[in-house]
């Protein structure tokens, strides 16, 4: 397999501190600091590490009411995006090539500090991301 599981799931919350306390108490999650994120200046992101290479990326967006929508199952809308964990540098490069070949990505590899990232859109239009920890390497896996 080219993937090694889910890297992260992005979600929206009005209160990441409350949510983080819950995940820390119940799942022993490691809760990171909240940082500014995005272009608009109002958005923040807090990373909850919930496994060896799995995170919840919790966003706050004051102008969005999406976090208030708690409707019955199958009426909650789609996830914002999901992140997949590449199994290796070679797997990342293979996935990148295939995504470009299928017109799902332009192939841009982003440097997110601790990881390399590649965004794509699936046939339904849902955004996905493939990530690979940098492990001290400075050259992208392409």
C-alpha positions in Angstrom: 0.0 0.0 0.0 1.1 3.5 -0.7 -0.6 5.0 2.4 0.1 4.4 6.1 -3.2 5.7 7.5 -4.9 9.0 8.1 -2.6 11.9 8.9 -5.3 14.3 10.1 -8.9 15.3 10.0 -9.8 19.0 9.9 -12.7 20.3 11.9 -14.2 23.6 13.1 -14.9 24.4 16.7 -15.8 27.6 18.6 -13.9 26.4 21.7 -10.7 24.4 21.0 -9.6 24.7 24.7 -12.8 22.8 25.8 -12.5 20.3 23.0 -8.8 19.8 23.7 -9.5 19.2 27.4 -11.9 16.5 26.4 -9.6 14.7 24.0 -6.7 15.0 26.4 -8.8 13.5 29.3 -10.5 10.8 27.3 -7.9 9.8 24.7 -4.6 11.1 26.2 -4.2 13.4 23.2 -1.4 15.9 23.2 -2.8 19.4 22.6 -0.6 21.9 20.8 -0.7 25.7 21.1 -3.3 27.7 19.1 -1.8 29.6 16.2 -3.1 32.1 13.6 -3.8 30.4 10.3 -5.1 31.4 6.9 -5.2 34.6 5.0 -8.1 36.5 6.7 -6.5 36.9 10.1 -9.5 35.7 12.1 -8.8 31.9 11.7 -6.8 29.9 14.2 -5.6 26.3 14.3 -4.9 24.0 17.2 -3.3 20.6 16.6 -4.5 17.6 18.7 -2.1 14.7 18.4 -4.3 11.6 18.8 -1.9 8.9 17.6 1.7 8.3 16.5 1.0 10.1 13.2 -2.6 11.1 13.4 -4.0 14.5 14.3 -7.2 16.5 14.6 -6.6 20.0 13.1 -9.1 22.1 15.0 -9.9 25.5 13.4 -11.8 28.4 14.8 -13.4 30.8 12.3 -15.5 33.4 14.1 -17.4 34.4 10.9 -18.5 30.8 10.3 -21.5 29.2 12.0 -20.6 25.7 10.7 -19.6 24.6 14.2 -23.1 25.3 15.4 -24.7 22.9 12.9 -25.6 19.7 14.8 -28.1 18.0 12.6 -29.0 14.3 12.4 -26.6 11.8 10.9 -26.2 12.0 7.1 -27.3 15.7 7.2 -24.1 17.1 8.7 -22.4 18.0 5.5 -19.0 16.9 4.4 -15.6 17.2 6.1 -13.6 20.3 5.2 -10.7 18.1 4.1 -8.7 15.0 5.2 -5.0 14.3 5.3 -3.5 11.0 4.4 -0.1 9.8 5.7 2.2 8.6 2.9 4.0 5.3 3.8 7.4 6.5 2.4 9.1 9.1 0.3 8.8 6.8 -2.7 5.1 6.3 -2.0 4.6 10.1 -1.7 6.3 10.6 -5.1 4.2 7.9 -6.7 1.0 9.3 -5.3 1.9 12.8 -6.5 2.6 11.5 -10.0 -0.8 9.7 -10.1 -2.7 12.7 -8.8 -1.2 14.9 -11.5 -1.9 12.2 -14.1 -5.6 12.1 -13.1 -5.9 15.9 -13.1 -6.6 15.9 -9.3 -3.6 18.0 -8.4 -1.1 20.5 -10.0 1.6 18.6 -8.1 2.7 21.6 -5.9 4.5 20.3 -2.8 4.2 22.5 0.3 6.7 22.8 3.0 4.7 22.9 6.3 7.7 22.9 8.6 7.6 19.4 9.9 6.0 17.8 6.9 5.7 17.9 3.1 2.2 18.4 1.9 0.4 17.9 -1.4 -3.3 18.9 -1.9 -5.7 17.2 -4.3 -9.5 17.2 -5.1 -11.3 13.9 -5.5 -13.9 13.3 -8.2 -16.6 14.6 -5.8 -14.7 17.8 -5.2 -13.7 17.0 -1.6 -10.2 18.3 -0.8 -7.6 15.8 0.4 -4.0 16.2 1.4 -1.1 13.7 1.4 1.6 14.3 4.0 5.0 13.0 4.7 7.1 13.9 7.8 10.3 15.6 6.8 12.5 13.6 9.3 15.3 16.2 8.9 15.4 16.2 5.1 15.3 19.5 3.3 14.6 18.4 -0.2 11.0 17.6 -1.2 10.0 14.0 -2.1 9.5 14.4 -5.8 
